Amino acid sequence: MSTEKAEALVLRVIDFSETSAVVTLFSREFGKIAGLAKGARRPKGPFESALDLLSRVRLVFLRKSSDALDLLTEAKLEKRFRTASRDLSHLYGAYYVAELLNELTHDFDPHPELFDLAVDTLEKLGSASISSGIVILRFELTALRMLGHLPSTRECVECGKSIAGERRTAFGLSSGGVLCEACRPGKRHVVSLSKEAVTWIETLVEPGEAWITKPLERRQAGELRGAVSQYMSHVLGHKPRMLEYIGLPSASALA
């Protein structure tokens, strides 16, 4: 066994005994980690009540060479997730981020840029000034891009033909992106997206924060939420548990 240190987000905590817990974390250095935290449920101990859901911690653990759980030995709290809004959508959004990190990633497959994205997303969800709906859409689409699952938006995923400029475009959930008129027939699980909604997908995955102040019309918000929800469910192979609690961007963020 080797002793490792990492910065990590707590994704899941399951009671193991009266004093211990099995904890799933997503770390910047190692990716997803599942470990046994002996004494984690004691008020005083090596974890100092740091292993709460969505907390960011400095972790020390013993990495096992077998399929057995790693052994968490110490955790220091860096920041505990708190939402400044009384709107539960911010809290549900944070739970959804944790669920997607757990579902989309594999053990010891590091994605430091995804970790940084998750931290930034939780910070924005902790603020009352930004709509949780648009923050979550950005996280979903950017995470899909980082993990190689972002759908094609400019060229037909089947033949490569450019679809730029078309008012409405067929979006194949199982195909992995937009479809031209010639390739659309016979395809299942297809939805229709407006040109504006497709442009928004591209905007949300671009670097920077121009998306925060860009007006989003209510119709486009509905299109985006519906399409991304269905596509995420297709990528995972099932509907995420927290998805039903994720709403549209609030009226204050809409044009």
C-alpha positions in Angstrom: 0.0 0.0 0.0 1.1 3.5 -0.7 0.1 6.7 1.1 -1.4 9.3 -1.2 -2.6 12.9 -0.8 -5.3 14.6 -2.9 -7.8 17.5 -3.1 -11.3 16.0 -3.4 -15.0 16.6 -3.4 -17.2 14.3 -1.4 -19.8 12.7 -3.7 -21.4 10.0 -1.5 -21.3 8.8 2.2 -22.7 5.5 3.3 -22.8 4.4 6.9 -20.7 1.2 7.3 -20.8 0.7 11.1 -21.6 2.8 14.2 -18.4 4.8 13.7 -17.2 4.2 10.1 -18.4 5.1 6.6 -17.7 4.2 3.0 -17.0 7.4 1.1 -16.9 8.1 -2.6 -14.9 11.2 -3.6 -13.8 12.8 -6.9 -10.2 14.0 -6.6 -8.2 16.3 -8.8 -5.1 14.1 -8.7 -6.6 10.6 -9.0 -10.2 10.9 -10.2 -12.8 8.9 -8.4 -11.9 7.2 -5.1 -14.0 4.9 -2.9 -12.6 4.3 0.5 -13.4 3.2 4.1 -13.2 6.0 6.6 -12.8 4.4 10.1 -14.1 6.7 12.8 -15.7 9.1 10.3 -18.9 9.2 12.3 -17.2 10.2 15.5 -17.5 13.9 16.3 -13.7 14.0 17.0 -11.1 12.1 15.1 -8.9 12.2 12.0 -11.7 13.5 9.8 -13.0 16.3 12.0 -16.5 16.0 10.5 -15.1 17.0 7.1 -16.7 14.2 5.1 -20.0 15.8 4.4 -21.7 15.6 1.0 -20.2 18.2 -1.4 -17.4 19.3 0.9 -14.0 20.0 -0.6 -11.3 18.4 1.5 -7.6 17.7 1.6 -7.4 13.9 1.8 -4.8 11.4 2.9 -5.5 7.7 2.0 -3.8 4.3 1.7 -4.2 3.0 -1.9 -4.8 -0.7 -2.0 -3.3 -2.8 -4.7 -6.3 -5.2 -4.8 -10.0 -4.6 -5.5 -10.5 -3.9 -1.8 -11.6 -0.4 -0.7 -8.9 2.1 -0.1 -8.4 3.2 3.4 -9.0 6.9 4.2 -6.8 8.0 7.0 -7.3 11.8 7.2 -9.4 14.6 5.8 -9.1 18.3 6.4 -12.0 20.5 5.4 -11.2 23.1 2.7 -14.7 24.4 2.1 -18.2 23.2 2.9 -20.9 23.7 0.3 -23.4 26.4 1.3 -26.1 28.0 -0.8 -26.9 31.6 -0.3 -30.4 31.1 -1.9 -33.5 29.7 -0.2 -34.4 28.3 -3.6 -33.9 24.6 -3.3 -33.0 24.4 -7.0 -29.5 25.5 -6.1 -29.1 22.6 -3.6 -30.7 20.1 -5.9 -28.3 21.3 -8.7 -25.4 20.6 -6.4 -26.6 17.1 -5.7 -27.0 16.6 -9.4 -23.4 17.6 -10.0 -22.3 15.0 -7.4 -24.5 12.3 -9.1 -23.0 13.1 -12.6 -19.4 13.0 -11.3 -20.1 9.6 -9.8 -21.9 8.2 -12.8 -19.7 9.7 -15.6 -16.3 8.9 -14.2 -14.3 5.7 -13.4 -12.1 4.9 -10.4 -8.5 6.3 -10.6 -9.2 8.0 -14.0 -8.1 11.6 -13.3 -9.6 14.6 -15.1 -8.2 17.7 -13.3 -10.1 20.0 -15.6 -13.4 18.3 -14.7 -12.6 18.7 -11.0 -11.9 22.4 -11.5 -15.2 22.7 -13.4 -17.1 21.0 -10.6 -15.6 23.3 -8.0 -16.5 26.4 -10.1 -20.0 25.1 -10.6 -20.5 24.5 -6.9 -19.3 28.0 -6.1 -21.7 29.5 -8.6 -24.6 27.3 -7.2 -23.7 28.7 -3.8 -24.5 32.2 -5.1 -28.0 33.6 -5.3 -27.1 35.9 -8.2 -26.9 33.3 -11.0 -29.8 31.0 -12.1 -29.1 27.4 -11.1 -30.6 26.2 -14.4 -28.1 27.8 -16.7 -25.2 26.9 -14.4 -26.2 23.2 -14.5 -26.6 23.3 -18.3 -23.1 24.6 -18.6 -21.7 21.9 -16.3 -23.5 19.1 -18.1 -22.3 20.2 -21.6 -18.8 21.1 -20.6 -18.4 17.8 -18.7 -19.6 15.9 -21.8 -17.0 17.8 -23.8 -14.2 17.0 -21.4 -15.1 13.3 -21.3 -15.5 13.0 -25.1 -19.3 12.8 -25.2 -20.2 16.3 -26.5 -22.6 16.0 -29.5 -21.8 17.3 -32.9 -23.5 20.7 -33.5 -22.1 22.0 -36.8 -21.8 18.9 -39.1 -24.0 16.0 -39.6 -22.8 13.2 -37.4 -23.5 10.6 -40.1 -22.1 12.2 -43.4 -20.2 15.3 -42.2 -22.3 17.8 -44.2 -22.4 21.3 -42.7 -25.8 22.2 -41.2 -24.8 25.8 -40.4 -27.5 28.4 -41.0 -30.5 26.0 -40.9 -33.4 27.3 -38.8 -34.2 24.0 -37.3 -32.0 20.9 -37.1 -32.6 17.2 -36.2 -30.7 16.2 -33.2 -30.1 12.5 -32.8 -29.8 11.4 -29.2 -28.4 8.0 -30.0 -26.5 9.2 -33.1 -24.5 11.7 -31.0 -25.4 15.0 -32.7 -27.1 16.9 -35.5 -28.4 15.1 -38.6 -28.9 16.6 -42.1 -32.2 16.1 -44.0 -30.7 13.2 -46.0 -29.5 11.3 -42.9 -32.5 11.9 -40.7 -35.0 9.4 -42.1 -35.1 6.1 -40.3 -33.3 7.4 -37.2 -34.9 6.8 -33.8 -34.7 9.1 -30.7 -34.5 12.3 -32.6 -35.6 15.7 -31.4 -35.8 19.1 -33.2 -33.6 22.0 -32.1 -33.8 25.6 -33.3 -30.7 27.4 -34.6 -30.6 29.5 -31.5 -30.6 26.5 -29.2 -27.7 24.9 -31.1 -25.8 28.1 -30.8 -26.4 28.1 -27.1 -24.9 24.6 -26.8 -21.7 26.0 -28.4 -21.8 29.1 -26.2 -22.0 27.1 -23.0 -18.9 25.0 -23.7 -16.7 28.0 -24.8 -14.1 29.2 -22.3 -14.9 32.3 -20.3 -18.2 33.5 -18.8 -20.0 35.3 -21.6 -22.9 32.8 -21.0 -23.7 34.5 -17.6 -24.9 37.8 -19.1 -26.2 36.5 -22.5 -30.0 36.7 -22.6 -31.7 33.3 -22.9 -35.3 33.2 -24.2 -37.8 30.9 -22.4 -38.4 28.8 -25.5 -34.7 28.2 -26.0 -34.3 27.3 -22.3 -37.0 24.7 -22.7 -35.5 23.3 -25.8 -32.1 23.1 -24.2 -33.3 21.5 -20.9 -35.3 18.9 -22.8 -32.6 17.9 -25.3 -29.7 17.9 -22.7 -31.8 15.8 -20.3 -32.6 13.2 -22.9 -29.0 13.1 -24.2 -27.5 12.8 -20.7 -29.9 9.9 -20.0 -28.8 8.3 -23.2 -25.1 8.6 -22.4 -25.6 7.2 -18.9 -28.0 4.5 -20.0 -30.6 5.6 -17.5 -32.3 8.7 -16.2 -30.3 10.4 -13.5 -32.1 10.3 -10.1 -31.8 14.1 -9.5 -32.8 15.1 -13.0 -36.5 15.6 -12.2 -35.5 18.3 -9.6 -33.5 20.3 -12.1 -35.5 23.2 -13.5 -35.2 25.8 -16.2 -33.2 29.0 -15.7 -35.2 31.4 -13.6 -37.2 34.2 -15.1 -34.7 36.8 -14.1 -32.1 35.2 -16.4 -34.4 35.0 -19.4 -35.0 37.6 -22.1 
